[in-house]
Amino acid sequence: MKTKVCTLCQKIATTMYRVQVAKGKVWIFVCTDCCNKVKNEPNYRYGGTWKGESH
């Protein structure tokens, strides 16, 4: 399994969400907990789910 580190809380996870939380073109990867926290931000945009599963 592959992992990524959450940009906001530094937690390591195998499922991350690509989101924007500020105006501009900067995308970040966040864990499930942080994704739920930023969903109500005014500039929130969802850009897909990354899964570190082996195929």
PQR file of N, CA, C, O and H, with PARSE charges and radii, in Angstrom:
ATOM      1  N   MET A   1       0.828  -1.191   0.000 -0.4000 1.5000
ATOM      2  CA  MET A   1       0.000   0.000   0.000 -0.0000 2.0000
ATOM      3  C   MET A   1       0.875   1.257   0.000  0.5500 1.7000
ATOM      4  O   MET A   1       1.906   1.317   0.669 -0.5500 1.4000
ATOM      5  N   LYS A   2       0.448   2.226  -0.743 -0.4000 1.5000
ATOM      6  CA  LYS A   2       1.135   3.515  -0.769 -0.0000 2.0000
ATOM      7  C   LYS A   2       0.453   4.452   0.222  0.5500 1.7000
ATOM      8  O   LYS A   2      -0.728   4.298   0.531 -0.5500 1.4000
ATOM      9  H   LYS A   2      -0.391   2.177  -1.286  0.4000 1.0000
ATOM     10  N   THR A   3       1.206   5.414   0.708 -0.4000 1.5000
ATOM     11  CA  THR A   3       0.648   6.385   1.644 -0.0000 2.0000
ATOM     12  C   THR A   3       1.040   7.793   1.230  0.5500 1.7000
ATOM     13  O   THR A   3       1.995   7.995   0.481 -0.5500 1.4000
ATOM     14  H   THR A   3       2.166   5.539   0.458  0.4000 1.0000
ATOM     15  N   LYS A   4       0.295   8.751   1.726 -0.4000 1.5000
ATOM     16  CA  LYS A   4       0.613  10.173   1.576 -0.0000 2.0000
ATOM     17  C   LYS A   4       0.470  10.814   2.948  0.5500 1.7000
ATOM     18  O   LYS A   4      -0.164  10.258   3.844 -0.5500 1.4000
ATOM     19  H   LYS A   4      -0.481   8.587   2.336  0.4000 1.0000
ATOM     20  N   VAL A   5       1.066  11.989   3.100 -0.4000 1.5000
ATOM     21  CA  VAL A   5       0.970  12.743   4.343 -0.0000 2.0000
ATOM     22  C   VAL A   5      -0.015  13.890   4.146  0.5500 1.7000
ATOM     23  O   VAL A   5       0.075  14.634   3.169 -0.5500 1.4000
ATOM     24  H   VAL A   5       1.581  12.441   2.372  0.4000 1.0000
ATOM     25  N   CYS A   6      -0.949  14.028   5.074 -0.4000 1.5000
ATOM     26  CA  CYS A   6      -1.938  15.106   5.022 -0.0000 2.0000
ATOM     27  C   CYS A   6      -1.221  16.450   5.135  0.5500 1.7000
ATOM     28  O   CYS A   6      -0.404  16.655   6.032 -0.5500 1.4000
ATOM     29  H   CYS A   6      -1.022  13.424   5.868  0.4000 1.0000
ATOM     30  N   THR A   7      -1.532  17.352   4.226 -0.4000 1.5000
ATOM     31  CA  THR A   7      -0.914  18.679   4.214 -0.0000 2.0000
ATOM     32  C   THR A   7      -1.253  19.476   5.473  0.5500 1.7000
ATOM     33  O   THR A   7      -0.444  20.286   5.926 -0.5500 1.4000
ATOM     34  H   THR A   7      -2.195  17.185   3.496  0.4000 1.0000
ATOM     35  N   LEU A   8      -2.426  19.255   6.036 -0.4000 1.5000
ATOM     36  CA  LEU A   8      -2.867  20.064   7.171 -0.0000 2.0000
ATOM     37  C   LEU A   8      -2.451  19.504   8.533  0.5500 1.7000
ATOM     38  O   LEU A   8      -1.986  20.260   9.385 -0.5500 1.4000
ATOM     39  H   LEU A   8      -3.082  18.597   5.669  0.4000 1.0000
ATOM     40  N   CYS A   9      -2.609  18.195   8.754 -0.4000 1.5000
ATOM     41  CA  CYS A   9      -2.335  17.642  10.085 -0.0000 2.0000
ATOM     42  C   CYS A   9      -1.129  16.709  10.135  0.5500 1.7000
ATOM     43  O   CYS A   9      -0.738  16.255  11.211 -0.5500 1.4000
ATOM     44  H   CYS A   9      -2.987  17.581   8.062  0.4000 1.0000
ATOM     45  N   GLN A  10      -0.540  16.423   8.977 -0.4000 1.5000
ATOM     46  CA  GLN A  10       0.641  15.568   8.857 -0.0000 2.0000
ATOM     47  C   GLN A  10       0.361  14.093   9.140  0.5500 1.7000
ATOM     48  O   GLN A  10       1.301  13.313   9.291 -0.5500 1.4000
ATOM     49  H   GLN A  10      -0.858  16.791   8.104  0.4000 1.0000
ATOM     50  N   LYS A  11      -0.901  13.697   9.215 -0.4000 1.5000
ATOM     51  CA  LYS A  11      -1.264  12.295   9.426 -0.0000 2.0000
ATOM     52  C   LYS A  11      -0.981  11.506   8.149  0.5500 1.7000
ATOM     53  O   LYS A  11      -1.184  12.011   7.044 -0.5500 1.4000
ATOM     54  H   LYS A  11      -1.665  14.330   9.092  0.4000 1.0000
ATOM     55  N   ILE A  12      -0.515  10.275   8.302 -0.4000 1.5000
ATOM     56  CA  ILE A  12      -0.244   9.402   7.158 -0.0000 2.0000
ATOM     57  C   ILE A  12      -1.485   8.546   6.909  0.5500 1.7000
ATOM     58  O   ILE A  12      -2.050   7.966   7.836 -0.5500 1.4000
ATOM     59  H   ILE A  12      -0.350   9.864   9.199  0.4000 1.0000
ATOM     60  N   ALA A  13      -1.900   8.478   5.639 -0.4000 1.5000
ATOM     61  CA  ALA A  13      -3.099   7.709   5.312 -0.0000 2.0000
ATOM     62  C   ALA A  13      -2.983   7.099   3.915  0.5500 1.7000
ATOM     63  O   ALA A  13      -2.177   7.536   3.093 -0.5500 1.4000
ATOM     64  H   ALA A  13      -1.441   8.950   4.887  0.4000 1.0000
ATOM     65  N   THR A  14      -3.805   6.083   3.668 -0.4000 1.5000
ATOM     66  CA  THR A  14      -3.820   5.433   2.360 -0.0000 2.0000
ATOM     67  C   THR A  14      -4.919   5.986   1.461  0.5500 1.7000
ATOM     68  O   THR A  14      -4.978   5.647   0.279 -0.5500 1.4000
ATOM     69  H   THR A  14      -4.459   5.728   4.335  0.4000 1.0000
ATOM     70  N   THR A  15      -5.783   6.828   2.001 -0.4000 1.5000
ATOM     71  CA  THR A  15      -6.807   7.511   1.211 -0.0000 2.0000
ATOM     72  C   THR A  15      -6.717   9.002   1.515  0.5500 1.7000
ATOM     73  O   THR A  15      -6.779   9.420   2.671 -0.5500 1.4000
ATOM     74  H   THR A  15      -5.735   7.104   2.960  0.4000 1.0000
ATOM     75  N   MET A  16      -6.570   9.790   0.462 -0.4000 1.5000
ATOM     76  CA  MET A  16      -6.474  11.240   0.613 -0.0000 2.0000
ATOM     77  C   MET A  16      -7.429  11.905  -0.370  0.5500 1.7000
ATOM     78  O   MET A  16      -7.836  11.312  -1.368 -0.5500 1.4000
ATOM     79  H   MET A  16      -6.520   9.451  -0.477  0.4000 1.0000
ATOM     80  N   TYR A  17      -7.773  13.144  -0.064 -0.4000 1.5000
ATOM     81  CA  TYR A  17      -8.686  13.908  -0.910 -0.0000 2.0000
ATOM     82  C   TYR A  17      -7.965  15.144  -1.425  0.5500 1.7000
ATOM     83  O   TYR A  17      -7.350  15.888  -0.662 -0.5500 1.4000
ATOM     84  H   TYR A  17      -7.442  13.627   0.747  0.4000 1.0000
ATOM     85  N   ARG A  18      -8.053  15.346  -2.730 -0.4000 1.5000
ATOM     86  CA  ARG A  18      -7.413  16.500  -3.374 -0.0000 2.0000
ATOM     87  C   ARG A  18      -8.398  17.651  -3.294  0.5500 1.7000
ATOM     88  O   ARG A  18      -9.497  17.574  -3.843 -0.5500 1.4000
ATOM     89  H   ARG A  18      -8.552  14.741  -3.350  0.4000 1.0000
ATOM     90  N   VAL A  19      -8.005  18.721  -2.610 -0.4000 1.5000
ATOM     91  CA  VAL A  19      -8.920  19.839  -2.400 -0.0000 2.0000
ATOM     92  C   VAL A  19      -8.205  21.172  -2.559  0.5500 1.7000
ATOM     93  O   VAL A  19      -6.978  21.255  -2.502 -0.5500 1.4000
ATOM     94  H   VAL A  19      -7.112  18.783  -2.164  0.4000 1.0000
ATOM     95  N   GLN A  20      -9.002  22.205  -2.757 -0.4000 1.5000
ATOM     96  CA  GLN A  20      -8.527  23.586  -2.687 -0.0000 2.0000
ATOM     97  C   GLN A  20      -9.265  24.228  -1.525  0.5500 1.7000
ATOM     98  O   GLN A  20     -10.472  24.043  -1.373 -0.5500 1.4000
ATOM     99  H   GLN A  20      -9.999  22.138  -2.802  0.4000 1.0000
ATOM    100  N   VAL A  21      -8.544  24.983  -0.703 -0.4000 1.5000
ATOM    101  CA  VAL A  21      -9.190  25.671   0.411 -0.0000 2.0000
ATOM    102  C   VAL A  21      -8.955  27.172   0.359  0.5500 1.7000
ATOM    103  O   VAL A  21      -9.460  27.913   1.203 -0.5500 1.4000
ATOM    104  H   VAL A  21      -7.563  25.133  -0.826  0.4000 1.0000
ATOM    105  N   ALA A  22      -8.196  27.619  -0.622 -0.4000 1.5000
ATOM    106  CA  ALA A  22      -7.939  29.048  -0.804 -0.0000 2.0000
ATOM    107  C   ALA A  22      -8.083  29.373  -2.282  0.5500 1.7000
ATOM    108  O   ALA A  22      -7.950  28.492  -3.132 -0.5500 1.4000
ATOM    109  H   ALA A  22      -7.787  27.017  -1.308  0.4000 1.0000
ATOM    110  N   LYS A  23      -8.354  30.633  -2.588 -0.4000 1.5000
ATOM    111  CA  LYS A  23      -8.449  31.041  -3.992 -0.0000 2.0000
ATOM    112  C   LYS A  23      -7.102  30.833  -4.661  0.5500 1.7000
ATOM    113  O   LYS A  23      -6.053  31.018  -4.044 -0.5500 1.4000
ATOM    114  H   LYS A  23      -8.461  31.348  -1.898  0.4000 1.0000
ATOM    115  N   GLY A  24      -7.141  30.453  -5.910 -0.4000 1.5000
ATOM    116  CA  GLY A  24      -5.918  30.198  -6.643 -0.0000 2.0000
ATOM    117  C   GLY A  24      -5.933  28.786  -7.188  0.5500 1.7000
ATOM    118  O   GLY A  24      -6.970  28.124  -7.224 -0.5500 1.4000
ATOM    119  H   GLY A  24      -7.993  30.303  -6.412  0.4000 1.0000
ATOM    120  N   LYS A  25      -4.772  28.341  -7.607 -0.4000 1.5000
ATOM    121  CA  LYS A  25      -4.695  27.037  -8.239 -0.0000 2.0000
ATOM    122  C   LYS A  25      -3.926  26.023  -7.423  0.5500 1.7000
ATOM    123  O   LYS A  25      -3.485  25.007  -7.960 -0.5500 1.4000
ATOM    124  H   LYS A  25      -3.929  28.879  -7.577  0.4000 1.0000
ATOM    125  N   VAL A  26      -3.753  26.277  -6.122 -0.4000 1.5000
ATOM    126  CA  VAL A  26      -2.994  25.370  -5.278 -0.0000 2.0000
ATOM    127  C   VAL A  26      -3.911  24.255  -4.763  0.5500 1.7000
ATOM    128  O   VAL A  26      -4.900  24.513  -4.076 -0.5500 1.4000
ATOM    129  H   VAL A  26      -4.112  27.102  -5.686  0.4000 1.0000
ATOM    130  N   TRP A  27      -3.564  23.017  -5.109 -0.4000 1.5000
ATOM    131  CA  TRP A  27      -4.304  21.854  -4.636 -0.0000 2.0000
ATOM    132  C   TRP A  27      -3.484  21.185  -3.543  0.5500 1.7000
ATOM    133  O   TRP A  27      -2.257  21.129  -3.629 -0.5500 1.4000
ATOM    134  H   TRP A  27      -2.761  22.807  -5.667  0.4000 1.0000
ATOM    135  N   ILE A  28      -4.154  20.683  -2.524 -0.4000 1.5000
ATOM    136  CA  ILE A  28      -3.474  19.965  -1.456 -0.0000 2.0000
ATOM    137  C   ILE A  28      -4.149  18.617  -1.240  0.5500 1.7000
ATOM    138  O   ILE A  28      -5.303  18.422  -1.622 -0.5500 1.4000
ATOM    139  H   ILE A  28      -5.151  20.728  -2.455  0.4000 1.0000
ATOM    140  N   PHE A  29      -3.420  17.690  -0.626 -0.4000 1.5000
ATOM    141  CA  PHE A  29      -3.992  16.403  -0.255 -0.0000 2.0000
ATOM    142  C   PHE A  29      -4.257  16.411   1.239  0.5500 1.7000
ATOM    143  O   PHE A  29      -3.374  16.732   2.033 -0.5500 1.4000
ATOM    144  H   PHE A  29      -2.483  17.848  -0.316  0.4000 1.0000
ATOM    145  N   VAL A  30      -5.494  16.052   1.622 -0.4000 1.5000
ATOM    146  CA  VAL A  30      -5.870  16.034   3.030 -0.0000 2.0000
ATOM    147  C   VAL A  30      -6.506  14.691   3.388  0.5500 1.7000
ATOM    148  O   VAL A  30      -7.070  14.008   2.533 -0.5500 1.4000
ATOM    149  H   VAL A  30      -6.212  15.791   0.977  0.4000 1.0000
ATOM    150  N   CYS A  31      -6.403  14.324   4.672 -0.4000 1.5000
ATOM    151  CA  CYS A  31      -7.000  13.085   5.158 -0.0000 2.0000
ATOM    152  C   CYS A  31      -8.517  13.258   5.310  0.5500 1.7000
ATOM    153  O   CYS A  31      -9.047  14.352   5.120 -0.5500 1.4000
ATOM    154  H   CYS A  31      -5.945  14.878   5.367  0.4000 1.0000
ATOM    155  N   THR A  32      -9.190  12.192   5.646 -0.4000 1.5000
ATOM    156  CA  THR A  32     -10.643  12.225   5.795 -0.0000 2.0000
ATOM    157  C   THR A  32     -11.079  13.225   6.858  0.5500 1.7000
ATOM    158  O   THR A  32     -12.015  13.993   6.637 -0.5500 1.4000
ATOM    159  H   THR A  32      -8.759  11.302   5.801  0.4000 1.0000
ATOM    160  N   ASP A  33     -10.407  13.226   8.014 -0.4000 1.5000
ATOM    161  CA  ASP A  33     -10.776  14.146   9.097 -0.0000 2.0000
ATOM    162  C   ASP A  33     -10.647  15.601   8.659  0.5500 1.7000
ATOM    163  O   ASP A  33     -11.550  16.405   8.889 -0.5500 1.4000
ATOM    164  H   ASP A  33      -9.646  12.603   8.193  0.4000 1.0000
ATOM    165  N   CYS A  34      -9.529  15.936   8.031 -0.4000 1.5000
ATOM    166  CA  CYS A  34      -9.315  17.323   7.599 -0.0000 2.0000
ATOM    167  C   CYS A  34     -10.255  17.696   6.462  0.5500 1.7000
ATOM    168  O   CYS A  34     -10.698  18.842   6.376 -0.5500 1.4000
ATOM    169  H   CYS A  34      -8.795  15.283   7.845  0.4000 1.0000
ATOM    170  N   CYS A  35     -10.560  16.754   5.600 -0.4000 1.5000
ATOM    171  CA  CYS A  35     -11.496  17.025   4.505 -0.0000 2.0000
ATOM    172  C   CYS A  35     -12.854  17.418   5.080  0.5500 1.7000
ATOM    173  O   CYS A  35     -13.481  18.367   4.610 -0.5500 1.4000
ATOM    174  H   CYS A  35     -10.200  15.824   5.670  0.4000 1.0000
ATOM    175  N   ASN A  36     -13.304  16.687   6.095 -0.4000 1.5000
ATOM    176  CA  ASN A  36     -14.589  17.012   6.724 -0.0000 2.0000
ATOM    177  C   ASN A  36     -14.553  18.385   7.379  0.5500 1.7000
ATOM    178  O   ASN A  36     -15.575  19.070   7.420 -0.5500 1.4000
ATOM    179  H   ASN A  36     -12.794  15.916   6.477  0.4000 1.0000
ATOM    180  N   LYS A  37     -13.394  18.803   7.894 -0.4000 1.5000
ATOM    181  CA  LYS A  37     -13.273  20.103   8.544 -0.0000 2.0000
ATOM    182  C   LYS A  37     -13.293  21.256   7.543  0.5500 1.7000
ATOM    183  O   LYS A  37     -13.848  22.315   7.838 -0.5500 1.4000
ATOM    184  H   LYS A  37     -12.564  18.246   7.860  0.4000 1.0000
ATOM    185  N   VAL A  38     -12.692  21.066   6.357 -0.4000 1.5000
ATOM    186  CA  VAL A  38     -12.572  22.177   5.397 -0.0000 2.0000
ATOM    187  C   VAL A  38     -13.729  22.253   4.402  0.5500 1.7000
ATOM    188  O   VAL A  38     -13.798  23.200   3.619 -0.5500 1.4000
ATOM    189  H   VAL A  38     -12.242  20.206   6.118  0.4000 1.0000
ATOM    190  N   LYS A  39     -14.628  21.285   4.416 -0.4000 1.5000
ATOM    191  CA  LYS A  39     -15.745  21.276   3.455 -0.0000 2.0000
ATOM    192  C   LYS A  39     -16.599  22.533   3.514  0.5500 1.7000
ATOM    193  O   LYS A  39     -17.212  22.908   2.515 -0.5500 1.4000
ATOM    194  H   LYS A  39     -14.572  20.516   5.053  0.4000 1.0000
ATOM    195  N   ASN A  40     -16.648  23.186   4.663 -0.4000 1.5000
ATOM    196  CA  ASN A  40     -17.488  24.376   4.810 -0.0000 2.0000
ATOM    197  C   ASN A  40     -16.743  25.676   4.534  0.5500 1.7000
ATOM    198  O   ASN A  40     -17.314  26.760   4.663 -0.5500 1.4000
ATOM    199  H   ASN A  40     -16.150  22.881   5.475  0.4000 1.0000
ATOM    200  N   GLU A  41     -15.471  25.572   4.156 -0.4000 1.5000
ATOM    201  CA  GLU A  41     -14.700  26.775   3.814 -0.0000 2.0000
ATOM    202  C   GLU A  41     -15.295  27.401   2.555  0.5500 1.7000
ATOM    203  O   GLU A  41     -15.733  26.673   1.665 -0.5500 1.4000
ATOM    204  H   GLU A  41     -15.008  24.692   4.052  0.4000 1.0000
ATOM    205  N   PRO A  42     -15.323  28.740   2.455 -0.5600 1.5000
ATOM    206  CA  PRO A  42     -15.949  29.392   1.293  0.2800 2.0000
ATOM    207  C   PRO A  42     -15.260  29.075  -0.040  0.5500 1.7000
ATOM    208  O   PRO A  42     -15.916  29.086  -1.081 -0.5500 1.4000
ATOM    209  N   ASN A  43     -13.964  28.794  -0.029 -0.4000 1.5000
ATOM    210  CA  ASN A  43     -13.244  28.511  -1.277 -0.0000 2.0000
ATOM    211  C   ASN A  43     -12.965  27.027  -1.476  0.5500 1.7000
ATOM    212  O   ASN A  43     -12.121  26.657  -2.292 -0.5500 1.4000
ATOM    213  H   ASN A  43     -13.431  28.785   0.817  0.4000 1.0000
ATOM    214  N   TYR A  44     -13.666  26.179  -0.739 -0.4000 1.5000
ATOM    215  CA  TYR A  44     -13.459  24.731  -0.832 -0.0000 2.0000
ATOM    216  C   TYR A  44     -13.846  24.204  -2.214  0.5500 1.7000
ATOM    217  O   TYR A  44     -14.912  24.521  -2.742 -0.5500 1.4000
ATOM    218  H   TYR A  44     -14.352  26.480  -0.076  0.4000 1.0000
ATOM    219  N   ARG A  45     -12.956  23.394  -2.781 -0.4000 1.5000
ATOM    220  CA  ARG A  45     -13.250  22.681  -4.039 -0.0000 2.0000
ATOM    221  C   ARG A  45     -12.686  21.283  -3.922  0.5500 1.7000
ATOM    222  O   ARG A  45     -11.551  21.102  -3.480 -0.5500 1.4000
ATOM    223  H   ARG A  45     -12.090  23.137  -2.352  0.4000 1.0000
ATOM    224  N   TYR A  46     -13.464  20.298  -4.311 -0.4000 1.5000
ATOM    225  CA  TYR A  46     -13.044  18.896  -4.302 -0.0000 2.0000
ATOM    226  C   TYR A  46     -12.449  18.547  -5.654  0.5500 1.7000
ATOM    227  O   TYR A  46     -13.014  18.891  -6.692 -0.5500 1.4000
ATOM    228  H   TYR A  46     -14.386  20.444  -4.670  0.4000 1.0000
ATOM    229  N   GLY A  47     -11.311  17.863  -5.647 -0.4000 1.5000
ATOM    230  CA  GLY A  47     -10.653  17.534  -6.908 -0.0000 2.0000
ATOM    231  C   GLY A  47     -10.389  16.069  -7.121  0.5500 1.7000
ATOM    232  O   GLY A  47      -9.679  15.703  -8.058 -0.5500 1.4000
ATOM    233  H   GLY A  47     -10.852  17.584  -4.803  0.4000 1.0000
ATOM    234  N   GLY A  48     -10.944  15.207  -6.271 -0.4000 1.5000
ATOM    235  CA  GLY A  48     -10.777  13.776  -6.482 -0.0000 2.0000
ATOM    236  C   GLY A  48     -10.235  13.064  -5.254  0.5500 1.7000
ATOM    237  O   GLY A  48      -9.749  13.683  -4.308 -0.5500 1.4000
ATOM    238  H   GLY A  48     -11.521  15.504  -5.510  0.4000 1.0000
ATOM    239  N   THR A  49     -10.335  11.751  -5.304 -0.4000 1.5000
ATOM    240  CA  THR A  49      -9.868  10.906  -4.210 -0.0000 2.0000
ATOM    241  C   THR A  49      -8.667  10.105  -4.676  0.5500 1.7000
ATOM    242  O   THR A  49      -8.688   9.510  -5.753 -0.5500 1.4000
ATOM    243  H   THR A  49     -10.729  11.248  -6.073  0.4000 1.0000
ATOM    244  N   TRP A  50      -7.620  10.091  -3.862 -0.4000 1.5000
ATOM    245  CA  TRP A  50      -6.417   9.304  -4.127 -0.0000 2.0000
ATOM    246  C   TRP A  50      -6.422   8.108  -3.197  0.5500 1.7000
ATOM    247  O   TRP A  50      -6.579   8.263  -1.986 -0.5500 1.4000
ATOM    248  H   TRP A  50      -7.602  10.575  -2.987  0.4000 1.0000
ATOM    249  N   LYS A  51      -6.250   6.909  -3.753 -0.4000 1.5000
ATOM    250  CA  LYS A  51      -6.187   5.711  -2.931 -0.0000 2.0000
ATOM    251  C   LYS A  51      -4.867   5.016  -3.191  0.5500 1.7000
ATOM    252  O   LYS A  51      -4.487   4.790  -4.341 -0.5500 1.4000
ATOM    253  H   LYS A  51      -6.122   6.783  -4.736  0.4000 1.0000
ATOM    254  N   GLY A  52      -4.171   4.677  -2.119 -0.4000 1.5000
ATOM    255  CA  GLY A  52      -2.865   4.049  -2.221 -0.0000 2.0000
ATOM    256  C   GLY A  52      -2.923   2.531  -2.304  0.5500 1.7000
ATOM    257  O   GLY A  52      -1.984   1.847  -1.895 -0.5500 1.4000
ATOM    258  H   GLY A  52      -4.479   4.860  -1.186  0.4000 1.0000
ATOM    259  N   GLU A  53      -4.001   2.011  -2.821 -0.4000 1.5000
ATOM    260  CA  GLU A  53      -4.157   0.553  -2.911 -0.0000 2.0000
ATOM    261  C   GLU A  53      -3.301   0.006  -4.044  0.5500 1.7000
ATOM    262  O   GLU A  53      -3.132   0.644  -5.084 -0.5500 1.4000
ATOM    263  H   GLU A  53      -4.764   2.566  -3.153  0.4000 1.0000
ATOM    264  N   SER A  54      -2.773  -1.171  -3.823 -0.4000 1.5000
ATOM    265  CA  SER A  54      -2.017  -1.859  -4.868 -0.0000 2.0000
ATOM    266  C   SER A  54      -3.011  -2.541  -5.807  0.5500 1.7000
ATOM    267  O   SER A  54      -4.039  -3.062  -5.375 -0.5500 1.4000
ATOM    268  H   SER A  54      -2.911  -1.689  -2.978  0.4000 1.0000
ATOM    269  N   HIS A  55      -2.684  -2.527  -7.088 -0.4000 1.5000
ATOM    270  CA  HIS A  55      -3.582  -3.154  -8.071 -0.0000 2.0000
ATOM    271  C   HIS A  55      -3.044  -4.492  -8.490  0.5500 1.7000
ATOM    272  O   HIS A  55      -3.656  -5.175  -9.311 -0.5500 1.4000
ATOM    273  H   HIS A  55      -1.849  -2.104  -7.439  0.4000 1.0000
TER
END
